Amino acid sequence: MEKIRPTGITADRTQRILTITWSDGQAGHYPFAGLRAICPCVTCKGGHDNMGGPPDVDVLYVTKNEGVTIESIHTVGSYALQIVWSDGHDTGIYTWDYLRQARA
């Protein structure tokens, strides 16, 4: 079975939404502030013991979409995105699987 991968990534800074289209034709729309709130890095997760697991979809879509914005986005190999946020945070690695699980 082939893994589902992104076919397009767009950051709309006006609407503050990151849109990812996936190879199966589905799309995910991720509010900037929500993505920042569910950052998967060790610091944001509160230590190595809390790493892994699915994203908190409720936090992603309930967080008020204001304040933080995306400064830049970089691919990490062929498996993830690293987002540089306007608050200076840049250590979260958002894997394709993590982002796919978070889509509503």
N, C-alpha and C positions, 0 to 999 in steps of 0.2 A: 504494500500500500504506500503510495507516494505521500510524503508530508505536504501539508498545506503551507504555502509560502506567500509572502506579499508580492503583488504584481504592481502596486503603486502606493506611494506614500505622499500625502500632501498635508502641510501645516498651514491652516488658515488663521493668520494672526488677528484678523478682524473678528471672526467668530470665536476664536480661541479653541479650535477643534483640530485634532490630528485625525486624519482619515486614512485608513489603510484598506486597500482593496486586496482581496485574497484570491489565490489561484482557483478556488472553487466557486468564484463569482460573488461571494459574500463580501460585505464591507463592515468595518468597525469605525465608529465615530467616538473619539476619546477626548473629553474636555481636558484642556491643559492642566488646570488646577487639580483635577481628579487624578491625572497621571502622576503629577508631582506628589500627591498625597499617598499614592500606593507605590512609591519608589521601592524597588526590591533590594536596595543595597543594605549591607550589614548595619550601617549606622541608622538608617531609617527603620529597619526591622527590629532594632534593639538588641543586636548581638547575633552571633553565629547560631545559637540554639534556636532562633526564630526564623532561620533562612528556609527557603523552599516554600512549597505550598502554593495554592492558587491565589490570584489577586482578590482583594476585597472589593467586589463589584459594587456593593452598596456605597462604600466610601468613594469609589471612582465617580459615580454618577450623582451623588448627593452633595459632594463638596461644591461650595459656591465657586463658580468659574470666574474668578477675578484674582488680581494680585500678580501671580507669577506668570511669566510667559517663556516661550522657547526662544533661546538665543541661537542655537544651532543643533543639528542632529547629525550623528555619524553612524554608519553601519559598523558593527563589530563582527568581523569575519562574515560568514553567511548565515548567522543565527540570531542576530540581535541588533537593537538600536541603543546608542548611548545618547542621552539628551543633555545638553548644557542649558540649565535653567537660569532665568534672570536673577535669581537669588544667589547665584554662584555655585549651586550644587551641580555636580557632574559625574558622580560615581555610580549611579544606577545603570545597570545593564538590563534592558527590557527585552527578553528573548521573544522570538516569534510565538512560541507556545504560551508564554505568559500573556502577551498581548491578545492572542487569539481567545484565550480563556476569558479575558476581560470584556470582550465585545458584547454589546447588548443587542 
